[in-house]
Amino acid sequence: MQPLIQLNNISAAYDNNVVLSHVNLEVNPSDFIGIIGPNGGGKTTLLKIILNLIKPISGELLKAKSLNVGYLPQVNTIDKQFPITIKDVILSGNYATNQWWKKPGKELQHKVSELLEFIGLENSHNESIGELSGGQMQRVFLCRALISNPNLLILDEPNTYVDKSFEANLYKLLSELNDDMAILLVSHDVGTISSMVKTIACVNGGLHYHPSNKITNEVLQSYNCPIELISHGHVPHRVLKHHDNE
C-alpha cells in the first residue's frame, strides 16, 4: 500500500527560528491520525508543509500521484459583504480538480444538496454568505473541503465556532468518512479525539508518533507534550499533576 504522504526528516523555520525539527510521518489511505500538542508547537506549520503552503528548510516531502486533499483551516476569513452564495462557496472547493470552468452537473449539485442537508442548511443554497453565523460559516467551509471527494481530509481545530449540538454529528461524520479517506485532525481536546482517531501524533518542535489511540499523561510526558489530558465520562473531569500541600 503506497502512502499518500511521507515526510522524511523535515525541518521548518520562520525567519531563521526553527519551529519543527527532523519530523518523520507517513500517512496511509485508511489512517485517522489525531495531531496534538501545545500552542506554538508546530501543528499548523506541519499542515502547511503538507499542503505546500510553506517549504521546509530541509528534508523530503513525498506525495502519491493520486493525492486529492480537502482542507478545513482553523480560521476562515471571508468578506461577508462579498456577493457570493453558500452554494458557490462550497463549489469553490472543486476548483482544485481543474473543473472550475465547467457548469456544475446534476451529480455535483446533488452532492451540494446532500452536504447542506447534513449541516442543517438544506434550504439555503442561494442565500448570501453574509447571512451566516460563525458556526454556520465553519460548517459551509467543511462542505467545501468535502466537495471534491478528497482521499485525504485535513482539519485544523474543526470544532472552532461549531455549536455543541453539531459537534457530535461532526465527529460521527468523520468516523464514517474515514471508510473512504485518510484524515488528519488537529485538536486540543485529547479526550474527545482519542475515542475516534486510530493513532496520535504529538507535535512540539518535533513529532512523536503513537501507534494507537490510547494515550495517558505518562505517554504525553515521555513525548515532551505539555498539554492537559481531559477525560469524558458520566462526570467530566481533568487529570492534573499531583499538587503538594503548602
Residue frames as qw, qx, qy, qz and C-alpha x, y, z in Angstrom:
[[0.000, 0.888, 0.460, 0.000, 0.00, 0.00, 0.00],
 [0.442, 0.370, -0.001, 0.817, 1.53, 3.28, -1.16],
 [0.213, -0.531, -0.445, 0.689, 1.48, 6.12, 1.40],
 [0.221, 0.885, 0.374, 0.168, -0.48, 9.24, 0.47],
 [0.008, 0.936, -0.236, 0.262, 2.06, 11.43, 2.26],
 [0.877, -0.196, -0.188, 0.395, 5.57, 10.74, 3.51],
 [0.045, -0.954, 0.220, -0.197, 7.66, 13.25, 5.45],
 [0.901, -0.001, -0.195, 0.389, 11.32, 12.32, 5.78],
 [0.592, -0.272, -0.164, 0.741, 13.45, 14.25, 8.27],
 [0.124, 0.760, 0.330, 0.546, 11.54, 17.51, 7.68],
 [0.355, -0.436, -0.338, 0.755, 12.57, 20.74, 9.41],
 [0.131, 0.771, 0.414, 0.467, 10.86, 24.14, 9.11],
 [0.385, -0.355, -0.267, 0.809, 11.63, 27.68, 10.24],
 [0.131, 0.914, 0.329, 0.199, 10.30, 31.24, 10.16],
 [0.068, 0.928, -0.234, 0.283, 12.96, 33.96, 9.92],
 [0.420, 0.454, -0.710, 0.336, 15.69, 31.50, 10.99],
 [0.462, -0.298, 0.589, -0.592, 13.60, 30.45, 14.01],
 [0.320, 0.056, -0.921, -0.214, 13.27, 26.67, 13.77],
 [0.615, -0.167, 0.240, -0.733, 9.75, 25.52, 14.71],
 [0.975, 0.028, 0.114, -0.190, 9.90, 21.90, 13.50],
 [0.004, -0.691, 0.718, 0.084, 12.95, 19.70, 13.56],
 [0.088, 0.262, -0.955, -0.106, 13.59, 16.26, 11.98],
 [0.666, 0.124, 0.388, -0.624, 9.95, 15.28, 11.54],
 [0.119, 0.108, -0.921, -0.356, 9.06, 11.87, 10.11],
 [0.548, 0.238, 0.530, -0.602, 5.48, 10.86, 9.35],
 [0.053, -0.015, -0.855, -0.515, 3.71, 8.51, 6.96],
 [0.534, 0.235, 0.335, -0.740, 0.02, 8.89, 6.10],
 [0.096, 0.028, 0.943, 0.317, -1.67, 5.87, 4.56],
 [0.279, -0.264, -0.539, -0.750, -5.09, 5.67, 2.83],
 [0.564, -0.529, -0.603, -0.197, -7.01, 4.34, 5.85],
 [0.403, -0.049, -0.500, 0.765, -5.29, 6.42, 8.55],
 [0.279, -0.849, -0.283, -0.349, -7.14, 8.60, 11.04],
 [0.598, 0.021, -0.374, 0.708, -4.40, 10.50, 12.86],
 [0.293, -0.922, -0.251, -0.018, -5.07, 12.90, 15.73],
 [0.526, 0.393, -0.207, 0.725, -2.45, 15.65, 15.91],
 [0.485, -0.834, -0.261, 0.034, -2.00, 17.13, 19.38],
 [0.617, 0.076, -0.172, 0.764, 0.46, 19.48, 21.02],
 [0.208, -0.658, -0.335, 0.642, 0.80, 22.86, 22.75],
 [0.320, 0.933, 0.152, -0.058, 0.18, 26.23, 21.12],
 [0.084, 0.892, -0.431, -0.110, 3.25, 27.22, 19.15],
 [0.704, -0.321, 0.626, 0.093, 4.43, 23.62, 18.98],
 [0.009, -0.380, 0.700, 0.604, 4.28, 23.48, 15.19],
 [0.493, 0.331, 0.793, -0.135, 0.96, 21.71, 14.45],
 [0.480, 0.797, 0.211, -0.301, -0.28, 24.24, 11.91],
 [0.060, 0.732, -0.575, -0.361, 3.21, 24.50, 10.39],
 [0.387, -0.096, 0.908, 0.128, 3.14, 20.75, 9.84],
 [0.520, 0.591, 0.598, -0.151, -0.15, 21.07, 7.98],
 [0.288, 0.877, -0.113, -0.368, 1.16, 23.94, 5.87],
 [0.152, -0.506, 0.781, 0.333, 4.13, 21.84, 4.80],
 [0.440, 0.208, 0.872, 0.050, 1.84, 19.00, 3.75],
 [0.404, 0.777, 0.446, -0.183, -0.33, 21.50, 1.85],
 [0.601, 0.275, 0.243, 0.710, 2.72, 23.06, 0.14],
 [0.071, -0.962, -0.223, -0.141, 1.88, 26.43, 1.71],
 [0.198, -0.880, 0.429, 0.043, 5.41, 26.69, 3.10],
 [0.792, 0.403, -0.447, 0.103, 8.62, 24.93, 2.12],
 [0.825, -0.531, 0.003, 0.193, 10.74, 23.04, 4.66],
 [0.006, 0.891, -0.444, -0.096, 14.34, 24.14, 5.16],
 [0.063, 0.426, -0.898, -0.092, 15.46, 20.53, 4.96],
 [0.503, 0.090, 0.815, -0.272, 14.11, 17.04, 4.46],
 [0.116, 0.015, -0.775, -0.621, 11.91, 15.43, 1.85],
 [0.545, 0.257, 0.443, -0.665, 8.16, 15.53, 1.28],
 [0.025, 0.032, -0.886, -0.462, 6.75, 12.75, -0.92],
 [0.559, 0.249, 0.329, -0.719, 3.15, 12.62, -2.17],
 [0.504, 0.234, 0.819, 0.144, 1.18, 10.00, -4.06],
 [0.027, 0.047, 0.513, 0.856, 0.18, 10.98, -7.60],
 [0.259, -0.515, -0.748, -0.329, -3.42, 10.21, -6.71],
 [0.242, -0.354, -0.551, 0.716, -3.44, 12.60, -3.75],
 [0.127, -0.600, -0.378, -0.694, -6.50, 14.85, -3.54],
 [0.290, -0.167, -0.609, 0.720, -6.65, 16.95, -0.36],
 [0.253, -0.776, -0.398, -0.418, -9.63, 18.59, 1.31],
 [0.417, 0.041, -0.440, 0.795, -8.65, 21.22, 3.89],
 [0.323, -0.841, -0.369, -0.230, -10.56, 22.96, 6.67],
 [0.370, 0.387, -0.387, 0.751, -8.33, 25.65, 8.21],
 [0.293, -0.364, -0.669, 0.579, -8.64, 26.77, 11.82],
 [0.099, 0.639, 0.263, -0.716, -9.83, 30.25, 10.90],
 [0.388, 0.453, 0.615, 0.516, -11.67, 31.09, 7.71],
 [0.005, -0.551, -0.132, 0.824, -11.84, 34.73, 6.73],
 [0.252, 0.430, 0.676, 0.542, -14.21, 35.93, 4.06],
 [0.102, 0.030, 0.032, -0.994, -15.69, 39.32, 3.29],
 [0.220, 0.428, 0.834, -0.268, -19.32, 38.90, 4.30],
 [0.326, 0.672, 0.095, -0.658, -20.22, 41.79, 2.01],
 [0.020, 0.312, -0.767, -0.561, -18.90, 39.88, -1.00],
 [0.728, 0.198, 0.054, -0.655, -21.87, 38.83, -3.16],
 [0.350, 0.252, -0.888, -0.159, -21.42, 35.05, -3.16],
 [0.807, -0.275, -0.123, -0.508, -23.92, 32.36, -2.28],
 [0.663, -0.428, 0.590, -0.171, -23.45, 29.45, 0.09],
 [0.920, 0.291, 0.264, 0.009, -23.66, 27.05, -2.85],
 [0.565, 0.769, -0.213, 0.209, -20.89, 28.86, -4.72],
 [0.258, -0.743, 0.576, -0.223, -18.61, 28.84, -1.67],
 [0.819, -0.163, 0.543, -0.085, -18.99, 25.06, -1.45],
 [0.834, 0.522, 0.155, 0.091, -18.44, 24.61, -5.19],
 [0.177, 0.899, -0.392, 0.087, -15.23, 26.66, -4.96],
 [0.591, -0.498, 0.634, -0.029, -13.71, 23.64, -3.24],
 [0.861, 0.287, 0.412, 0.080, -13.92, 21.79, -6.56],
 [0.352, 0.905, -0.207, -0.117, -11.63, 24.26, -8.30],
 [0.328, -0.641, 0.683, 0.124, -8.52, 22.35, -7.27],
 [0.704, 0.110, 0.696, 0.088, -9.65, 19.47, -9.50],
 [0.109, -0.239, 0.524, 0.810, -9.31, 21.75, -12.55],
 [0.071, 0.495, 0.822, 0.273, -13.05, 21.57, -13.22],
 [0.045, -0.496, -0.355, 0.791, -13.75, 25.17, -12.19],
 [0.145, 0.235, -0.372, -0.886, -14.64, 26.22, -15.73],
 [0.225, -0.238, -0.873, -0.361, -17.42, 23.67, -16.07],
 [0.539, -0.350, -0.001, -0.766, -21.01, 24.32, -15.09],
 [0.315, -0.212, 0.846, -0.375, -21.81, 22.03, -12.14],
 [0.417, -0.064, -0.793, -0.439, -23.55, 18.88, -13.35],
 [0.706, -0.445, -0.240, -0.496, -26.51, 17.21, -11.67],
 [0.829, -0.172, -0.462, 0.266, -24.28, 14.86, -9.68],
 [0.383, 0.141, -0.345, 0.845, -22.24, 17.73, -8.24],
 [0.330, -0.395, -0.018, -0.857, -25.32, 19.79, -7.48],
 [0.810, -0.368, -0.391, -0.238, -26.85, 16.77, -5.75],
 [0.693, -0.079, -0.473, 0.538, -23.75, 16.44, -3.60],
 [0.040, 0.299, -0.199, 0.933, -24.01, 20.11, -2.60],
 [0.617, -0.411, -0.198, -0.642, -27.60, 19.44, -1.55],
 [0.844, -0.243, -0.468, 0.099, -26.57, 16.39, 0.49],
 [0.497, 0.073, -0.405, 0.764, -23.82, 18.32, 2.28],
 [0.185, -0.340, 0.074, -0.919, -26.13, 21.25, 3.05],
 [0.748, -0.396, -0.353, -0.398, -28.74, 18.86, 4.40],
 [0.755, -0.142, -0.507, 0.391, -26.17, 17.36, 6.75],
 [0.313, 0.035, -0.330, 0.890, -25.17, 20.75, 8.18],
 [0.011, -0.630, -0.661, 0.409, -28.79, 21.83, 8.57],
 [0.098, 0.556, -0.096, -0.820, -28.81, 24.42, 5.79],
 [0.425, 0.227, 0.822, 0.304, -30.69, 22.41, 3.16],
 [0.263, 0.821, 0.503, 0.063, -32.87, 25.38, 2.15],
 [0.213, -0.877, 0.069, 0.425, -30.02, 27.87, 1.92],
 [0.754, 0.222, 0.369, 0.496, -28.36, 27.14, -1.44],
 [0.355, 0.626, 0.257, 0.645, -28.81, 30.64, -2.79],
 [0.374, -0.908, -0.170, 0.077, -28.53, 32.64, 0.42],
 [0.305, 0.822, -0.332, 0.348, -25.67, 35.10, 0.79],
 [0.697, 0.017, -0.545, 0.465, -22.66, 34.03, 2.83],
 [0.039, 0.370, -0.297, 0.880, -23.12, 37.24, 4.81],
 [0.663, -0.419, -0.146, -0.603, -26.25, 35.82, 6.44],
 [0.838, -0.102, -0.524, 0.114, -24.34, 33.09, 8.29],
 [0.568, -0.794, 0.200, -0.085, -23.19, 32.96, 11.89],
 [0.016, -0.699, 0.715, 0.021, -19.63, 31.94, 12.71],
 [0.565, -0.121, 0.806, -0.131, -20.68, 28.35, 13.40],
 [0.742, 0.546, 0.341, -0.187, -22.70, 28.10, 10.19],
 [0.358, 0.837, -0.385, -0.155, -19.78, 29.54, 8.24],
 [0.243, -0.503, 0.829, 0.002, -17.48, 26.84, 9.59],
 [0.697, 0.196, 0.671, -0.161, -19.99, 24.18, 8.52],
 [0.637, 0.746, 0.044, -0.188, -20.09, 25.58, 5.00],
 [0.159, 0.772, -0.610, -0.077, -16.29, 25.53, 4.78],
 [0.519, -0.213, 0.825, -0.069, -16.33, 21.90, 5.88],
 [0.740, 0.505, 0.417, -0.156, -18.65, 21.18, 2.95],
 [0.406, 0.851, -0.296, -0.151, -16.21, 22.99, 0.67],
 [0.196, -0.586, 0.786, 0.026, -13.41, 20.71, 1.91],
 [0.574, 0.031, 0.811, -0.110, -15.50, 17.62, 1.06],
 [0.632, 0.600, 0.124, -0.474, -17.00, 18.58, -2.30],
 [0.427, 0.650, -0.571, -0.263, -14.07, 17.30, -4.39],
 [0.987, -0.091, -0.085, -0.099, -14.18, 13.78, -2.87],
 [0.082, 0.768, -0.615, 0.158, -10.70, 14.00, -1.31],
 [0.881, -0.051, -0.464, 0.081, -8.73, 10.93, -0.33],
 [0.500, -0.118, -0.477, 0.714, -7.04, 12.96, 2.42],
 [0.232, -0.847, -0.302, -0.370, -9.03, 15.31, 4.66],
 [0.466, 0.051, -0.413, 0.781, -7.06, 17.75, 6.82],
 [0.323, -0.815, -0.365, -0.314, -8.86, 19.58, 9.63],
 [0.351, 0.217, -0.429, 0.803, -7.26, 22.20, 11.87],
 [0.085, 0.193, 0.606, -0.767, -9.38, 22.51, 15.03],
 [0.125, -0.307, -0.711, -0.621, -12.63, 21.71, 13.17],
 [0.282, -0.652, -0.694, 0.122, -14.85, 22.38, 16.21],
 [0.190, -0.193, -0.108, 0.956, -13.87, 26.07, 16.20],
 [0.316, 0.081, -0.066, -0.943, -17.10, 28.12, 16.25],
 [0.490, -0.159, -0.751, -0.412, -19.20, 24.95, 15.89],
 [0.582, -0.421, 0.236, -0.654, -22.00, 24.62, 18.43],
 [0.302, -0.297, 0.876, -0.231, -22.01, 21.58, 20.71],
 [0.761, 0.271, 0.433, -0.400, -25.17, 20.09, 19.18],
 [0.734, 0.629, -0.205, -0.153, -23.47, 19.85, 15.78],
 [0.031, -0.690, 0.721, -0.053, -20.08, 18.81, 17.18],
 [0.632, -0.115, 0.748, -0.167, -21.29, 15.28, 17.98],
 [0.781, 0.551, 0.257, -0.145, -22.65, 14.93, 14.43],
 [0.318, 0.839, -0.434, -0.080, -19.34, 16.21, 13.08],
 [0.251, -0.508, 0.822, -0.058, -17.31, 13.54, 14.83],
 [0.738, 0.190, 0.622, -0.179, -19.78, 10.86, 13.73],
 [0.652, 0.741, -0.015, -0.158, -19.42, 12.04, 10.15],
 [0.102, 0.767, -0.631, -0.048, -15.63, 11.95, 10.34],
 [0.529, -0.232, 0.811, -0.093, -15.72, 8.33, 11.50],
 [0.752, 0.469, 0.444, -0.132, -17.89, 7.47, 8.50],
 [0.437, 0.859, -0.230, -0.134, -15.70, 9.46, 6.10],
 [0.270, -0.639, 0.717, 0.070, -12.67, 7.51, 7.27],
 [0.799, 0.165, 0.578, -0.020, -14.05, 4.49, 5.41],
 [0.666, 0.674, 0.257, 0.188, -13.23, 6.33, 2.17],
 [0.345, 0.806, -0.188, 0.442, -10.40, 8.71, 3.04],
 [0.613, -0.117, -0.445, 0.643, -7.48, 9.32, 5.37],
 [0.218, -0.909, -0.208, -0.287, -7.96, 12.05, 7.97],
 [0.479, 0.075, -0.400, 0.778, -5.53, 14.29, 9.81],
 [0.340, -0.810, -0.381, -0.287, -7.27, 16.05, 12.70],
 [0.305, 0.262, -0.427, 0.810, -5.61, 18.75, 14.80],
 [0.517, -0.689, -0.341, -0.377, -7.28, 19.24, 18.17],
 [0.024, -0.501, 0.588, -0.634, -6.58, 20.32, 21.73],
 [0.756, -0.252, 0.243, -0.554, -9.32, 18.05, 23.05],
 [0.162, 0.363, -0.917, -0.034, -7.32, 14.85, 23.53],
 [0.388, 0.061, 0.808, -0.438, -10.10, 13.16, 25.49],
 [0.674, 0.486, 0.216, -0.514, -12.62, 13.52, 22.67],
 [0.565, 0.610, -0.461, -0.310, -10.43, 12.69, 19.69],
 [0.075, -0.398, 0.911, -0.078, -8.77, 9.71, 21.36],
 [0.597, 0.169, 0.691, -0.370, -12.11, 7.91, 21.23],
 [0.724, 0.603, 0.233, -0.242, -12.33, 8.13, 17.43],
 [0.343, 0.763, -0.526, -0.154, -8.86, 8.52, 15.89],
 [0.976, 0.061, -0.202, 0.052, -6.74, 5.44, 15.24],
 [0.741, -0.042, -0.189, 0.643, -3.31, 6.87, 16.07],
 [0.192, -0.966, -0.127, 0.116, -1.89, 10.04, 17.61],
 [0.637, 0.349, -0.086, 0.681, 1.00, 12.32, 16.68],
 [0.376, -0.842, -0.198, 0.334, 2.29, 14.74, 19.32],
 [0.528, 0.589, 0.066, 0.608, 3.89, 17.84, 17.79],
 [0.393, -0.908, -0.033, 0.145, 6.07, 20.04, 19.96],
 [0.085, -0.806, 0.507, 0.292, 9.07, 21.20, 17.96],
 [0.043, 0.252, -0.926, -0.279, 9.42, 17.62, 16.74],
 [0.762, -0.044, -0.215, -0.609, 6.93, 14.83, 16.15],
 [0.186, -0.205, 0.933, -0.228, 6.35, 11.73, 18.26],
 [0.620, -0.008, -0.501, -0.604, 4.05, 9.15, 16.68],
 [0.411, -0.142, 0.777, -0.455, 1.93, 6.97, 18.97],
 [0.266, 0.066, -0.816, -0.509, 0.62, 3.93, 17.03],
 [0.199, -0.478, -0.855, 0.027, -2.70, 3.71, 18.89],
 [0.190, -0.667, -0.196, -0.693, -5.42, 5.97, 20.28],
 [0.712, -0.605, -0.331, 0.133, -4.68, 5.03, 23.90],
 [0.350, 0.560, -0.249, 0.709, -2.89, 8.00, 25.41],
 [0.609, -0.653, -0.391, 0.225, -2.04, 8.73, 29.04],
 [0.140, -0.980, 0.141, -0.017, -0.38, 11.55, 30.91],
 [0.685, -0.466, 0.462, 0.317, 2.72, 9.35, 31.24],
 [0.673, 0.366, 0.465, 0.444, 2.89, 8.98, 27.46],
 [0.191, 0.942, 0.150, 0.231, 2.43, 12.72, 26.98],
 [0.409, -0.860, 0.278, 0.122, 5.23, 13.45, 29.42],
 [0.737, -0.194, 0.512, 0.397, 7.57, 10.97, 27.73],
 [0.530, 0.557, 0.430, 0.473, 6.87, 12.70, 24.41],
 [0.257, -0.245, -0.097, 0.930, 7.54, 16.13, 25.96],
 [0.109, -0.473, -0.566, -0.667, 4.00, 17.12, 25.07],
 [0.096, -0.152, -0.587, 0.789, 2.88, 19.56, 27.81],
 [0.413, -0.264, -0.323, -0.809, -0.86, 19.51, 27.31],
 [0.434, -0.132, 0.619, -0.641, -3.69, 18.65, 29.64],
 [0.204, -0.103, -0.936, -0.267, -5.44, 15.31, 29.32],
 [0.503, -0.036, 0.231, -0.832, -9.19, 15.62, 29.67],
 [0.007, 0.109, 0.993, 0.051, -11.34, 12.55, 30.30],
 [0.503, -0.100, -0.168, -0.842, -15.02, 12.37, 29.40],
 [0.213, -0.163, -0.957, 0.106, -17.45, 10.22, 31.34],
 [0.279, -0.710, -0.638, -0.106, -20.58, 10.49, 33.43],
 [0.321, -0.901, -0.086, 0.279, -18.75, 13.12, 35.48],
 [0.594, 0.701, -0.115, 0.377, -16.41, 15.17, 33.25],
 [0.604, -0.752, 0.121, 0.234, -13.05, 15.67, 34.92],
 [0.454, 0.799, -0.373, 0.131, -9.49, 16.65, 34.19],
 [0.915, -0.219, -0.113, 0.321, -6.42, 14.65, 35.01],
 [0.080, 0.936, -0.233, 0.253, -3.88, 17.01, 36.54],
 [0.543, 0.342, -0.619, 0.452, -0.44, 16.65, 38.03],
 [0.612, -0.523, -0.525, 0.275, -0.13, 16.00, 41.74],
 [0.004, -0.785, 0.108, -0.609, -0.10, 19.14, 43.89],
 [0.501, -0.092, -0.644, 0.570, 1.82, 19.17, 47.16],
 [0.328, -0.856, -0.398, -0.038, 0.05, 20.82, 50.07],
 [0.280, 0.614, -0.249, 0.694, 1.62, 24.11, 51.08]]
